[in-house]
Each structure stands twice: as structure tokens, then as C-alpha cells.
């Protein structure tokens, strides 16, 4: 079915492109020639022909790049390139077969212009080259298989640290408690003050003297 829709799209895009290119080229050419005759210009006059050419470019780009079917660009490319190739065999017959005095939206429609200057042949060759794109003949990638989904589901999830789990719970190193740098509390008691003297005025006296010793003063 997609080949049928692509074929119909090629049948429609080819003549529409011919008409749009004719309107754009003729309008742009007449506008520029008018500027040269007057010696002045007004760029808004180019908006209308630019729109025609832009729409033609969008249609050709969609037909040539979208991966529906190569039948569409093949059909449109042949319809646009064959008339120019016919000029090699019977140029006057082909030229006279193209209508010349048509008008569209009040503007002249010289359909022979893009045929004679080779624009149709250029566009047709571009569309034919799009047929040889390898990407057009490849199928779209399939959805992930069930096996891939099971493999992804069987993979154990790695634990992620939470805000309340800081530092990590698996830390096994024993670290010394933080201190403010003060010395440890002395184990020996400080000498007490007796009477009116300071405990630091004289060394502490022993509580008892061994026998056989004399006291020196």
C-alpha cells in the first residue's frame, strides 16, 4: 500500500512542482528586469515568487527524503526529466506540446520556461538519484524483543546513596574521634594547696619517709 501512495504522490508532485517553479522563475525574472529598467528596487516584490519557489522546494524535499517508498521520487523524476530528454529527439514537437498562454492568479504561466532552461531536467535527475539511496530500501528498526526486555529486567539495580545515608553505610574503617587539639586529661591528681602556700611554691612532700633516712634541709 505504501508503494501505491508513494506513486500517487509522485504523480501529483511533478506537475505541481512544474507550475510552482514556473511562477517563481517568471515572477523573479520579471521583477529583477523591472528593477534594472527603473534604476531602483523594492525587495518586497520578490516575496511572491520566493514563496512559490519555497513551496516547490518543500514538496521536492519531502518526496525525496521521506522513507515511504522509492516509487514516488522515481515517478516524479521521470515525469520531469523525460520532456527535456525528448528535446534531443524532436525539440519542436515537445516544445509545442507544452501550453504557453495559460494564466494563474492573474499572472502569466510560461510553462515552457523551466523546460527550455533545463530546470526540469535538473530537478528530475535529483529525484532519480534519491531512488538509489540505500536508506530507502531498509526497513524501519523493529521494536525491542522480549528477550532484550527480560535481560534488562534481570540486571540487578545498583543501590544509589540517599541523602540520609551519609557517610556510606559500608564504611568499615575505624577512625579516631575528632578532637579540638586539647591534651588528654592527666591521670595523676594535682597537688592540693595547704595552708597559705601555693602548690607550685615548693615541690610536693612525700607523705612518709622510709626508715633509716634523714631529712636534709
Backbone torsions as a table, in degrees:
resi	resn	phi	psi	omega
1	UNK	NA	-37.3	-178.3
2	UNK	-66.0	-29.6	177.3
3	UNK	-68.2	-36.4	178.9
4	UNK	-65.9	-45.1	179.6
5	UNK	-65.5	-36.8	178.0
6	UNK	-66.3	-39.6	177.7
7	UNK	-62.6	-43.9	178.7
8	UNK	-64.9	-37.4	177.7
9	UNK	-63.4	-39.1	177.6
10	UNK	-64.9	-38.5	178.0
11	UNK	-64.1	-32.9	-178.4
12	UNK	-83.6	-42.5	-174.4
13	UNK	-66.8	-36.0	-176.5
14	UNK	-60.3	-55.7	179.1
15	UNK	-67.4	-34.8	178.3
16	UNK	-63.7	-40.8	177.9
17	UNK	-64.1	-40.7	178.2
18	UNK	-58.1	-45.9	-179.2
19	UNK	-66.7	-45.7	-178.0
20	UNK	-65.2	-41.4	178.3
21	UNK	-64.9	-38.2	178.2
22	UNK	-63.3	-47.1	179.0
23	UNK	-62.6	-41.5	-178.5
24	UNK	-68.4	-45.6	-179.3
25	UNK	-67.1	-44.9	-178.9
26	UNK	-65.3	-44.7	179.8
27	UNK	-65.6	-40.7	179.0
28	UNK	-67.0	-42.0	179.7
29	UNK	-64.8	-45.7	179.5
30	UNK	-64.7	-35.8	179.3
31	UNK	-65.7	-45.8	-179.1
32	UNK	-66.7	-40.9	178.0
33	UNK	-62.8	-37.4	177.3
34	UNK	-64.9	-38.9	177.3
35	UNK	-61.7	-41.8	-178.8
36	UNK	-65.6	-39.0	180.0
37	UNK	-67.2	-39.7	-177.7
38	UNK	-84.3	-19.5	-177.3
39	UNK	76.6	13.9	177.6
40	UNK	-144.8	171.0	-176.8
41	UNK	-144.2	160.4	175.2
42	UNK	-143.0	103.6	-172.8
43	UNK	-61.1	-27.6	176.7
44	UNK	-58.8	-18.8	179.1
45	UNK	-67.3	-18.0	-179.8
46	UNK	-88.2	-4.4	-176.2
47	UNK	-64.2	-47.6	-176.9
48	UNK	-61.3	-52.1	177.7
49	UNK	-63.4	-31.2	178.2
50	UNK	-66.8	-35.5	177.2
51	UNK	-64.5	-44.2	178.0
52	UNK	-58.6	-48.1	-179.0
53	UNK	-66.3	-36.4	179.5
54	UNK	-65.9	-42.9	178.7
55	UNK	-64.2	-39.8	177.3
56	UNK	-62.5	-41.0	178.0
57	UNK	-64.4	-38.1	178.5
58	UNK	-65.1	-44.3	179.6
59	UNK	-62.3	-44.9	179.2
60	UNK	-65.4	-38.7	179.1
61	UNK	-65.1	-41.6	177.9
62	UNK	-64.6	-42.7	-178.6
63	UNK	-67.5	-34.0	-174.7
64	UNK	-85.5	-22.9	-172.4
65	UNK	-108.8	-28.5	-178.5
66	UNK	-69.5	138.3	-173.8
67	UNK	-91.8	56.1	175.3
68	UNK	-87.3	-59.7	-178.5
69	UNK	-164.9	144.8	177.4
70	UNK	-76.1	-4.4	-177.6
71	UNK	-69.8	-31.3	-180.0
72	UNK	-65.3	-57.4	178.0
73	UNK	-63.3	-29.2	177.0
74	UNK	-64.9	-44.4	-179.9
75	UNK	-65.4	-48.8	-179.2
76	UNK	-64.8	-39.3	179.7
77	UNK	-62.8	-41.2	178.4
78	UNK	-67.5	-41.2	-179.9
79	UNK	-62.7	-31.4	-178.3
80	UNK	-89.3	-29.1	-176.4
81	UNK	-89.4	-31.4	-175.6
82	UNK	-62.6	-41.2	178.6
83	UNK	-57.6	-39.5	178.7
84	UNK	-68.8	-38.2	176.4
85	UNK	-65.2	-30.3	176.7
86	UNK	-66.6	-20.9	177.9
87	UNK	-67.4	-20.6	176.5
88	UNK	-73.1	-25.3	-176.5
89	UNK	-96.2	-54.6	-178.3
90	UNK	-139.0	80.7	-173.7
91	UNK	-62.5	-41.3	-177.1
92	UNK	-71.3	-36.4	179.2
93	UNK	-65.0	-45.2	-180.0
94	UNK	-65.6	-42.2	-178.2
95	UNK	-64.9	-42.1	-178.9
96	UNK	-71.2	-21.2	179.6
97	UNK	-76.3	-14.7	179.5
98	UNK	-90.4	124.1	179.3
99	UNK	-64.2	148.4	-174.0
100	UNK	-121.7	-29.8	-171.4
101	UNK	-98.9	27.0	178.1
102	UNK	-82.3	157.6	174.9
103	UNK	-133.5	152.5	179.3
104	UNK	-142.8	123.2	-177.5
105	UNK	55.4	36.1	179.0
106	UNK	80.6	-5.6	179.8
107	UNK	-100.1	144.6	176.7
108	UNK	-64.2	148.8	-177.1
109	UNK	-124.6	78.6	179.8
110	UNK	-78.3	86.4	-176.1
111	UNK	-66.1	-16.7	-179.9
112	UNK	-76.7	-20.0	-174.6
113	UNK	-61.1	-54.1	179.3
114	UNK	-67.3	-19.5	175.8
115	UNK	-75.1	-44.1	-176.2
116	UNK	-72.5	-36.1	-179.1
117	UNK	-86.8	2.0	173.4
118	UNK	85.1	7.1	-179.2
119	UNK	-65.2	-39.8	180.0
120	UNK	-63.7	-39.3	179.4
121	UNK	-65.4	-39.6	178.6
122	UNK	-61.9	-47.3	-179.6
123	UNK	-65.0	-40.3	-179.8
124	UNK	-62.8	-40.5	178.7
125	UNK	-66.1	-38.4	177.8
126	UNK	-61.7	-41.9	178.8
127	UNK	-68.1	-37.1	178.0
128	UNK	-66.1	-35.8	177.5
129	UNK	-67.2	-29.1	177.7
130	UNK	-65.7	-23.2	179.1
131	UNK	-66.6	-30.8	-176.4
132	UNK	-82.9	5.8	177.5
133	UNK	-68.1	127.8	-178.7
134	UNK	-64.8	-32.3	-177.5
135	UNK	-62.5	-26.1	-177.7
136	UNK	-70.2	-26.1	-175.7
137	UNK	-95.3	-0.5	178.4
138	UNK	-93.1	144.3	177.8
139	UNK	-79.1	155.2	177.0
140	UNK	-64.2	146.5	179.8
141	UNK	-62.3	138.1	-179.5
142	UNK	-71.7	165.8	177.3
143	UNK	-70.2	156.1	178.4
144	UNK	-57.7	136.7	-178.4
145	UNK	-75.4	165.8	-179.7
146	UNK	-66.0	-32.0	-179.8
147	UNK	-64.3	-40.3	178.4
148	UNK	-65.4	-36.0	179.1
149	UNK	-67.7	-39.7	179.0
150	UNK	-66.5	-38.0	178.7
151	UNK	-63.4	-41.9	178.7
152	UNK	-67.2	-34.4	-179.1
153	UNK	-75.0	-30.6	-178.0
154	UNK	-76.9	-16.3	-179.3
155	UNK	-68.8	124.3	-178.4
156	UNK	-66.1	140.5	-179.9
157	UNK	-79.9	133.3	178.9
158	UNK	-76.6	132.7	-179.7
159	UNK	-66.4	137.7	178.9
160	UNK	-108.1	132.9	-178.7
161	UNK	-65.2	138.6	178.4
162	UNK	-99.7	172.0	-178.6
163	UNK	-67.4	-31.5	-178.9
164	UNK	-84.4	-8.7	-178.8
165	UNK	-101.9	70.5	-179.0
166	UNK	-141.2	124.4	0.6
167	UNK	-70.7	171.3	-177.3
168	UNK	-56.0	145.2	-176.1
169	UNK	-72.5	-18.3	-177.6
170	UNK	-87.7	9.5	179.4
171	UNK	-74.0	121.5	-175.7
172	UNK	-110.1	-6.0	-178.8
173	UNK	-73.4	137.1	175.6
174	UNK	-90.2	121.0	-179.7
175	UNK	-110.4	146.8	179.5
176	UNK	-67.8	143.9	179.6
177	UNK	-65.9	146.2	179.8
178	UNK	-71.0	138.9	177.5
179	UNK	-128.7	167.2	178.5
180	UNK	-91.1	5.9	175.7
181	UNK	92.3	4.9	179.0
182	UNK	-78.4	149.6	179.7
183	UNK	-68.3	157.1	-179.6
184	UNK	-67.5	157.9	-179.1
185	UNK	-66.8	126.9	-179.0
186	UNK	-63.7	142.5	-180.0
187	UNK	-81.4	-29.3	180.0
188	UNK	-85.3	138.8	-180.0
189	UNK	-71.9	147.8	177.9
190	UNK	-74.4	149.4	178.3
191	UNK	-63.5	139.6	-178.8
192	UNK	-86.7	154.1	179.2
193	UNK	-86.0	125.8	179.6
194	UNK	-117.7	136.4	179.5
195	UNK	65.0	-133.0	-177.6
196	UNK	-105.8	0.1	-178.2
197	UNK	-89.1	159.3	-179.7
198	UNK	-87.9	144.7	178.7
199	UNK	-63.7	-15.1	-178.2
200	UNK	-99.1	-1.0	-177.7
201	UNK	-76.6	-27.6	-179.5
202	UNK	-146.9	152.6	178.6
203	UNK	-63.3	150.9	-179.0
204	UNK	-63.6	141.8	179.9
205	UNK	-89.6	142.0	178.1
206	UNK	-68.7	150.6	-177.8
207	UNK	-71.2	-32.6	-179.0
208	UNK	-145.2	150.2	179.1
209	UNK	-105.9	143.1	176.0
210	UNK	-67.1	154.9	179.7
211	UNK	-71.6	147.5	179.1
212	UNK	84.6	10.7	178.4
213	UNK	-115.0	150.8	178.6
214	UNK	-112.5	154.4	-179.2
215	UNK	-94.9	126.7	176.8
216	UNK	-101.4	137.3	178.3
217	UNK	-114.7	NA	NA
